Amino acid sequence: MSIGRNISPSAFFFFISPSAAKMAEEEDKKRERLDRLCDMTTAQIEGENTQMTNDLYRLLKKYTGLRNLIRDLKIEYVDSKVYPIVPRYTMLKDMIKSIMRHPDYMEVCHEVDPV
């Protein structure tokens, strides 16, 4: 049985309610995590927790650095609006170059994702 233009009833339900599809996906992920944790010892779980905590703090440091760069860039951009177009162009170009060369940006931009 199909509803409308060759859409099955289950697909129709997910078409109407994308949050239901997301909830089902979240439930699958939760079940998968629980199955994985059941096979681990307490020491393995603590080790994984320590690793995830370290990763979280490392990512927060990167995020904070980028956020501060963007905030400073926004302030400099707003301040540059009082200048005429020719000097402003040079100022904006220098702002972008300084951000591209900043260590916080370089750390995020040039990192290699593990496969």
CNS distance restraints for C-alpha pairs under 8 A (distance, minus, plus):
assign (resid   1 and name CA) (resid   8 and name CA) 6.88 0.50 0.50
assign (resid   1 and name CA) (resid   9 and name CA) 7.53 0.50 0.50
assign (resid   2 and name CA) (resid   6 and name CA) 5.56 0.50 0.50
assign (resid   2 and name CA) (resid   7 and name CA) 5.48 0.50 0.50
assign (resid   2 and name CA) (resid   8 and name CA) 4.72 0.50 0.50
assign (resid   2 and name CA) (resid   9 and name CA) 6.12 0.50 0.50
assign (resid   3 and name CA) (resid   7 and name CA) 5.47 0.50 0.50
assign (resid   3 and name CA) (resid   8 and name CA) 6.13 0.50 0.50
assign (resid   3 and name CA) (resid   9 and name CA) 6.23 0.50 0.50
assign (resid   3 and name CA) (resid  12 and name CA) 7.29 0.50 0.50
assign (resid   7 and name CA) (resid  11 and name CA) 6.17 0.50 0.50
assign (resid   7 and name CA) (resid  12 and name CA) 5.98 0.50 0.50
assign (resid   8 and name CA) (resid  12 and name CA) 6.01 0.50 0.50
assign (resid   9 and name CA) (resid  13 and name CA) 6.19 0.50 0.50
assign (resid  10 and name CA) (resid  14 and name CA) 6.44 0.50 0.50
assign (resid  11 and name CA) (resid  15 and name CA) 5.94 0.50 0.50
assign (resid  12 and name CA) (resid  16 and name CA) 6.21 0.50 0.50
assign (resid  13 and name CA) (resid  17 and name CA) 6.08 0.50 0.50
assign (resid  14 and name CA) (resid  18 and name CA) 5.41 0.50 0.50
assign (resid  14 and name CA) (resid  20 and name CA) 6.49 0.50 0.50
assign (resid  14 and name CA) (resid  21 and name CA) 5.86 0.50 0.50
assign (resid  17 and name CA) (resid  21 and name CA) 7.12 0.50 0.50
assign (resid  18 and name CA) (resid  22 and name CA) 6.38 0.50 0.50
assign (resid  19 and name CA) (resid  23 and name CA) 6.03 0.50 0.50
assign (resid  20 and name CA) (resid  24 and name CA) 6.19 0.50 0.50
assign (resid  21 and name CA) (resid  25 and name CA) 6.22 0.50 0.50
assign (resid  22 and name CA) (resid  26 and name CA) 6.11 0.50 0.50
assign (resid  23 and name CA) (resid  27 and name CA) 6.11 0.50 0.50
assign (resid  24 and name CA) (resid  28 and name CA) 6.26 0.50 0.50
assign (resid  25 and name CA) (resid  29 and name CA) 6.30 0.50 0.50
assign (resid  26 and name CA) (resid  30 and name CA) 6.11 0.50 0.50
assign (resid  27 and name CA) (resid  31 and name CA) 6.13 0.50 0.50
assign (resid  28 and name CA) (resid  32 and name CA) 6.12 0.50 0.50
assign (resid  29 and name CA) (resid  33 and name CA) 6.19 0.50 0.50
assign (resid  30 and name CA) (resid  34 and name CA) 6.21 0.50 0.50
assign (resid  31 and name CA) (resid  35 and name CA) 6.16 0.50 0.50
assign (resid  32 and name CA) (resid  36 and name CA) 6.25 0.50 0.50
assign (resid  33 and name CA) (resid  37 and name CA) 6.12 0.50 0.50
assign (resid  34 and name CA) (resid  38 and name CA) 6.15 0.50 0.50
assign (resid  35 and name CA) (resid  39 and name CA) 6.96 0.50 0.50
assign (resid  36 and name CA) (resid  40 and name CA) 6.96 0.50 0.50
assign (resid  37 and name CA) (resid  45 and name CA) 7.35 0.50 0.50
assign (resid  40 and name CA) (resid  44 and name CA) 5.96 0.50 0.50
assign (resid  40 and name CA) (resid  45 and name CA) 6.44 0.50 0.50
assign (resid  41 and name CA) (resid  45 and name CA) 6.29 0.50 0.50
assign (resid  42 and name CA) (resid  46 and name CA) 6.12 0.50 0.50
assign (resid  43 and name CA) (resid  47 and name CA) 6.09 0.50 0.50
assign (resid  44 and name CA) (resid  48 and name CA) 6.14 0.50 0.50
assign (resid  45 and name CA) (resid  49 and name CA) 6.04 0.50 0.50
assign (resid  46 and name CA) (resid  50 and name CA) 6.13 0.50 0.50
assign (resid  47 and name CA) (resid  51 and name CA) 6.23 0.50 0.50
assign (resid  48 and name CA) (resid  52 and name CA) 6.09 0.50 0.50
assign (resid  49 and name CA) (resid  53 and name CA) 6.06 0.50 0.50
assign (resid  50 and name CA) (resid  54 and name CA) 6.19 0.50 0.50
assign (resid  51 and name CA) (resid  55 and name CA) 6.19 0.50 0.50
assign (resid  52 and name CA) (resid  56 and name CA) 6.06 0.50 0.50
assign (resid  53 and name CA) (resid  57 and name CA) 6.33 0.50 0.50
assign (resid  54 and name CA) (resid  58 and name CA) 6.17 0.50 0.50
assign (resid  55 and name CA) (resid  59 and name CA) 6.13 0.50 0.50
assign (resid  56 and name CA) (resid  60 and name CA) 6.10 0.50 0.50
assign (resid  57 and name CA) (resid  61 and name CA) 6.12 0.50 0.50
assign (resid  58 and name CA) (resid  62 and name CA) 6.43 0.50 0.50
assign (resid  59 and name CA) (resid  63 and name CA) 6.05 0.50 0.50
assign (resid  60 and name CA) (resid  64 and name CA) 5.96 0.50 0.50
assign (resid  61 and name CA) (resid  65 and name CA) 6.17 0.50 0.50
assign (resid  62 and name CA) (resid  66 and name CA) 6.26 0.50 0.50
assign (resid  62 and name CA) (resid 104 and name CA) 6.85 0.50 0.50
assign (resid  62 and name CA) (resid 107 and name CA) 7.74 0.50 0.50
assign (resid  62 and name CA) (resid 108 and name CA) 6.83 0.50 0.50
assign (resid  63 and name CA) (resid  67 and name CA) 5.98 0.50 0.50
assign (resid  64 and name CA) (resid  68 and name CA) 6.10 0.50 0.50
assign (resid  65 and name CA) (resid  69 and name CA) 6.30 0.50 0.50
assign (resid  65 and name CA) (resid 104 and name CA) 5.62 0.50 0.50
assign (resid  65 and name CA) (resid 105 and name CA) 7.69 0.50 0.50
assign (resid  66 and name CA) (resid  70 and name CA) 6.18 0.50 0.50
assign (resid  66 and name CA) (resid 104 and name CA) 6.45 0.50 0.50
assign (resid  66 and name CA) (resid 105 and name CA) 6.40 0.50 0.50
assign (resid  67 and name CA) (resid  71 and name CA) 6.14 0.50 0.50
assign (resid  68 and name CA) (resid  72 and name CA) 6.15 0.50 0.50
assign (resid  69 and name CA) (resid  73 and name CA) 6.06 0.50 0.50
assign (resid  69 and name CA) (resid  99 and name CA) 7.07 0.50 0.50
assign (resid  70 and name CA) (resid  74 and name CA) 6.06 0.50 0.50
assign (resid  71 and name CA) (resid  75 and name CA) 6.35 0.50 0.50
assign (resid  72 and name CA) (resid  76 and name CA) 6.18 0.50 0.50
assign (resid  73 and name CA) (resid  77 and name CA) 5.99 0.50 0.50
assign (resid  73 and name CA) (resid  95 and name CA) 7.04 0.50 0.50
assign (resid  73 and name CA) (resid  99 and name CA) 7.94 0.50 0.50
assign (resid  74 and name CA) (resid  78 and name CA) 6.20 0.50 0.50
assign (resid  75 and name CA) (resid  79 and name CA) 6.16 0.50 0.50
assign (resid  76 and name CA) (resid  80 and name CA) 6.10 0.50 0.50
assign (resid  76 and name CA) (resid  95 and name CA) 7.80 0.50 0.50
assign (resid  77 and name CA) (resid  81 and name CA) 6.74 0.50 0.50
assign (resid  77 and name CA) (resid  92 and name CA) 7.14 0.50 0.50
assign (resid  80 and name CA) (resid  88 and name CA) 6.16 0.50 0.50
assign (resid  80 and name CA) (resid  91 and name CA) 7.34 0.50 0.50
assign (resid  80 and name CA) (resid  92 and name CA) 7.73 0.50 0.50
assign (resid  81 and name CA) (resid  88 and name CA) 7.35 0.50 0.50
assign (resid  83 and name CA) (resid  87 and name CA) 6.71 0.50 0.50
assign (resid  83 and name CA) (resid  88 and name CA) 5.68 0.50 0.50
assign (resid  84 and name CA) (resid  88 and name CA) 5.94 0.50 0.50
assign (resid  85 and name CA) (resid  89 and name CA) 5.93 0.50 0.50
assign (resid  86 and name CA) (resid  90 and name CA) 6.83 0.50 0.50
assign (resid  87 and name CA) (resid  91 and name CA) 6.25 0.50 0.50
assign (resid  88 and name CA) (resid  92 and name CA) 6.05 0.50 0.50
assign (resid  89 and name CA) (resid  93 and name CA) 6.14 0.50 0.50
assign (resid  90 and name CA) (resid  94 and name CA) 6.16 0.50 0.50
assign (resid  91 and name CA) (resid  95 and name CA) 6.14 0.50 0.50
assign (resid  92 and name CA) (resid  96 and name CA) 6.26 0.50 0.50
assign (resid  93 and name CA) (resid  97 and name CA) 6.24 0.50 0.50
assign (resid  94 and name CA) (resid  98 and name CA) 6.04 0.50 0.50
assign (resid  95 and name CA) (resid  99 and name CA) 6.31 0.50 0.50
assign (resid  96 and name CA) (resid 100 and name CA) 6.17 0.50 0.50
assign (resid  97 and name CA) (resid 101 and name CA) 6.22 0.50 0.50
assign (resid  98 and name CA) (resid 102 and name CA) 6.06 0.50 0.50
assign (resid  99 and name CA) (resid 105 and name CA) 6.78 0.50 0.50
assign (resid 100 and name CA) (resid 105 and name CA) 6.33 0.50 0.50
assign (resid 100 and name CA) (resid 106 and name CA) 6.96 0.50 0.50
assign (resid 101 and name CA) (resid 105 and name CA) 7.12 0.50 0.50
assign (resid 101 and name CA) (resid 106 and name CA) 6.56 0.50 0.50
assign (resid 102 and name CA) (resid 106 and name CA) 6.18 0.50 0.50
assign (resid 103 and name CA) (resid 107 and name CA) 5.99 0.50 0.50
assign (resid 104 and name CA) (resid 108 and name CA) 6.75 0.50 0.50
assign (resid 105 and name CA) (resid 109 and name CA) 5.90 0.50 0.50
assign (resid 106 and name CA) (resid 110 and name CA) 5.68 0.50 0.50
assign (resid 107 and name CA) (resid 111 and name CA) 6.18 0.50 0.50
